[in-house]
Amino acid sequence: MYHVYILASRRHGTLYIGVTNSLPKRLEEHRSGKGSLFVKQYGSACLRGIL
């Protein structure tokens, strides 16, 4: 099973859309700065997964 998720850098900011088979693990990777170069560059203050 896979999940599509959206991360927002801030209100009215940059959006990041991803796909993963483990949402909790992937969100933790983003929070720790290991998620992706895009999120590392733009930040992600609002880490909310949308299924």
Residue pairs with C-beta under 8 A, 6 or more apart in sequence:
1 21
2 19
2 20
2 21
3 19
3 20
3 21
3 23
3 49
3 51
4 17
4 18
4 19
4 50
4 51
5 17
5 18
5 19
5 20
5 23
5 26
5 27
5 49
5 50
5 51
6 15
6 16
6 17
6 48
6 49
6 50
7 15
7 16
7 18
7 30
7 39
7 44
7 46
7 47
7 48
7 49
8 14
8 15
8 16
8 44
8 45
8 46
8 48
9 15
9 16
9 42
9 43
9 44
9 45
9 46
10 43
10 45
10 46
11 46
13 42
14 42
16 36
16 38
16 39
16 42
16 44
18 26
18 35
18 36
20 26
23 49
23 51
26 35
27 47
27 49
29 35
30 36
30 39
30 44
30 47
31 44
31 47
33 39
33 40
35 44
